[in-house]
Amino acid sequence: MSAIKKMGIDAWLRLQLDPEKIAPTKAELKLSELTTLKMSPAQLKANRDSLNSQGIKADKEYIDATIARQIWSERQLFEVMVDFWNDFLHVGPEFDNSDLVRGAFDRDVIRKHALGNYADMLVAGNRHPALLIYLNQTQSHKDEVNENLARENLELYSVGVDGGYKEADVRQAALLQTGRTINQDFEYVFQPSRHYVGHVKVLGFSSSNDSAEGGDQASEAYFRYLANHSSTARYVAQNLATRFVSDTPPKSLVDRLAKTYTANKTAIKPVLMTLFSSSEFWASVGQKVRRPMEYLAATYRTLGVGPDASPGYQASGGRGRSPPG
């Protein structure tokens, strides 16, 4: 609040939409102690035994870092949007090998694109081992198609359950996505030998899909089509308005946000500017109930709790270092 009072709300919002210009806090710099945060899934796999012997859990460090950033970062809007997109493009916290890939998904998909554009985020998500493992895409190939990821790309990650797709669209999308998998180092690979070849049509998207080698490009074109679909624009707008304004946001606001999303080709910042410039947003101040994690972060901020450990604190697990908080 002190920064808002000093700068004024308009200047503060402009700065928040440009988070790279905001210096990291002492607590964020302290996160460098969590060495797994910058490691790739391949590096985590190679060092898994060593990390385990030291009591270091990559998935726990990712959670610790998330909480620390929500409490202590001055890039507050960015952290809110990271939380929003982790809900929207959801990948659960625990599944096979989640310790190797879940933190990287947050870093390389969500945080990288949180204030960028959604089309790039959706493409990146569908190339990430976390999403491919979590929704069983690694088990899908032309002779035995798994529809899980294809369904969620439509129902949860783009047009929404009321977006107009049918079961036939799910099947066609699943065929198009075959061949997308990972290698033994948990890196994305496209395997033409696993890809279904043949014409596909999903909603208004159509592809000849006439070669196994071209399947990767064909499916990426499909993801970008989904991200730019009018139903996706409305679904993203509805979710943003629900998060920031009301559980039942005004249709007029959702319409304006969707129009901005479409006009700016899925860019997020213009949508947020439309949202924060709206009378509906300002009329909602004090009306939304905080979620549990938001209460926790707000309480820590209000109490002025810092990132340094108390005198005499001894870290558990024999690691000999203080946690980020």
N, C-alpha and C positions, 0 to 999 in steps of 0.2 A: 504493500500500500504506500510506503514511503516513496518508492520510485515513481508511482503514478502521481502522487501529490507534487513531486518535484518537477516531473516532465510534462504532466498533463496526459490525459487518457489517450488522445489521438497520437501523440508522439510515442507514447509507451507501446501502443498497439503496432505502430509502424516498425518499431525496433523489434518487437516480439516476432513479427513476421519475417525478420531478417536475422535469425538466431546466431548465425556465424559471426555477427558483429558484437555479440554479447560475450564478454570474457568468461571463461570457466571459473567457477567458485573454488575455494580451497577444498571443499568436499569432492567436487568433480575431479580435481587434480589428484586427490587421494585415491581415486578409483584405479589409478595405474598400479596399485598394489595387487589388484585382482588380475593376475596375469592371463587368465583364460579368456578375458573379454576380447582380446585382439587375435586370438588364435582361430585358425580355420578348422573346419571339421577334420580335415586330414591331419593337421597338427595335433588336435585333441586326441585323435585315434592313436597316433604314433606315441603320444606321451601319456596315454591313459593309465598304465600301470604305475608310472612314476607319480602322477598326480594323485592317484588313489592312495598310494603309500604315504603321501604327505597330508592326507585328509582333505584334499582340494577337490571340490565338486563343481564342475563348470556350470551345471544348471542352477546350483545354489548361488554361485557368484553372479550369474545373470539376474536372478531375482533380487539379490542384495543391491546390485547396481541400479536396478529399476526403482527400488524404493528410495535409495539415496538420492537419485536424480529428482524424483518427484518432490522430495522434501527440501533439498538444498540448491537445486539449480535455479539460476535466474532466467533461464530459458523456459519460462513457465508455460507459455502457449505451446511451444514445441513439445514439451512433455505431455501436455493434455492431448495433443494430436497423436503422439506415439501411442498413448493409451487407447484413444479412439480407434486407430487403425488396427491395433492388436485385437480389439474386440471385433472389428468389422471383418478383417482378413484373418480369421481366427485359426490358430494352431494350438492345440492343447499343450499343457506343461509336461505331461509324462506319456511316453510311448517308446517303442523300441529304439534305442540309441538316441533318445532325446537329449541326453547329456552332451552329445557330440554336435547337435545341429540346431537346438532350439534357440540358444543365445545368438548364433550366427544369423538366424532368420530375423530376429529383432534388429540386429545391427545392419545387415546387408539388404534387407527388404523394407522393413517398416521405418527405421530411423533414416535410412538413405533417401526415402521418397515421401516422408510424412508431410512435407510442405512443397513437394514437387508436383507431379501429376499422376493421377490414379492409373492411367494406362501403363505407364512404366512400372508402377508397383505391382499390378496384376501380372504382367509379363515376368517380372523378377520373381514373384512368388511361385509361379508355375515352373520356374527353373530351379527352385531351391530344394535341397534334399529334405528339409524339414516338412514341407507341404507334401512332397511326393511320397515320403514314408508315412506320414500321419494319415493320409487318405488313400493309401494302398496303390498309388499309381505305379510304384515299382513292380507290382505284381501283374500289371495289365499289359497284354500284348495281343496281336491280331487274332490269335487262335483262342484266347481266353480273356475277354475284355472285362475289366473292372470299372464300374461306373461311378465309384464314390467321388473322385475328384471332379469329374465332368458334371455331376449333379450339384456339388457344392459351388462350383464356379458359376452356375446359373442361379441357384437358390439363395446362396449366402453372399457371394462375392461380386455379383453384378446386378442382374435385372430384378432379382427377388422372387419370392414364391408366387407373386401375382404378376410377374413380368411377361406372361404370355407364352411361355415355353410349354411343350408337351413331352410326354415320355419318349416319343420318337426323337425329339431334339436331344434329350439326354443321351440316348443310344448313339446318335450320329456324332455328338461331341466326344463321347468316349472313344469311338473308332478313330476320330481325327487325332486324339491325344496319345494314341498308342505309339510306342517307341521312345517316349520321354521317361528316362529313368536315371539311375546313378551308378557310379562305378564303385569299386571296393574301397576307394579313398573318400567316399561320400561327396563326390563331385558330380554335378549334372552332366549327363551325356545323352545324346540322341542315338538310338540304335535302329537304323533303317530296317534291319531284318525283322524287327518286332512291330513295324508300322503297317497298319492296314492301308491298302491302296484302293482308291475308288472315290467317286463323287460323293461329297457330303453336303448337307444343308442343315443349318441350325438357325432357327428364327429367320432372319433375312440374310444371313451369311451363307455364301455358297462358294465351294472350292472344287476344282476338278481333282485335286489331290491325286494326281496321276503318276507320281513316282515316289518310291520309298524314301529316296534321298531328300526330297522336297517337303517331307512331312513336318519337319521342325519349323520351317518358315510358314507353312500353311497354318499350323496350329497357333503360331505367334500372331499371325494376321487375325485369326479368330478371336484371340484374347483382346486384341486392340479394338476389334469390332464390338465386343461385349462391353468394354470399358466406356466406349463412346455411345452406346445405345441409349435411346431416350428413357427407357425404363430404368437403366442404371443411374442416369442423371437424377431421376426422381427418387430412387432408392437411397443414393448417397445423400441427397438433399434432406430427405425425411429423417435419416439417421443423425445428420448434423443438427438439424433443428430440434430433434428430440433431445440430443445430448446437451445443447446449449440454451434452449428456450423453454420447452414444455414437453411433457409426455404425450400431449395431443397438440402438436404445433399447428398454427394457422395455415390453411391451404395456400393463402396468398404468399406467405413467406417461403414455403416449400417450392412453389412455382417459380419464384424469383431466383432462388438458389439453383434450381435445376436449369433454368435458362442461362445463368452465369456459367455453370459447369459445362454446358454444351457449347456456349459461345467461345469459351476459353480452352476447349479441347481437353477437358478433364483436369486442368490446372487447379490446384487446391487454394492457393493464396487469394485469387479473385473471388472465389466462393466465400471464403472467410471474411473478406472485406465487405461483401454484400451483406453477410450475416451480421457483422458487428456495426454496420451502418444502418441497420433496420430499426424501426420503432418497436417492432415486436421483441427484438433482443433486449432493448433497454427497458421495456415495460415488464420484462420477466425477472429483472434483478431482485434477488431475495426470494424468488418463488420456487426455484428448484431445490430439492433435497439432495445434499451431498451423498455420494456413495461411500461405503466404509473406508476404502483406501484414501479417498479425498478428505474424510474427517481426520484420519491419522496424519496425513501430510500437513493439513491445516493446523492441527494441534501442535505438532513438532515446530512448525514455523512460528506459531504464536508464542510458544514457550521459549523460543530461541535456543533450542537444543542444538549443539554443534556436532561436528563430525569426529572430534577427538575423543579417544577413550579416557575414562576416568583414571586418575593416578593409581598405579598398582594393578591395572587391568592386565590379565594374562589370557591371551587368545587360546581357545580350545583347539584340540587336535595337534598341538605341538608345532604350530606354524610360526609362532614367535612374531606375530604382527597383529596390529589392530585392525578391526573391520572398518568399513567405510562409515559406519554409524553405530 
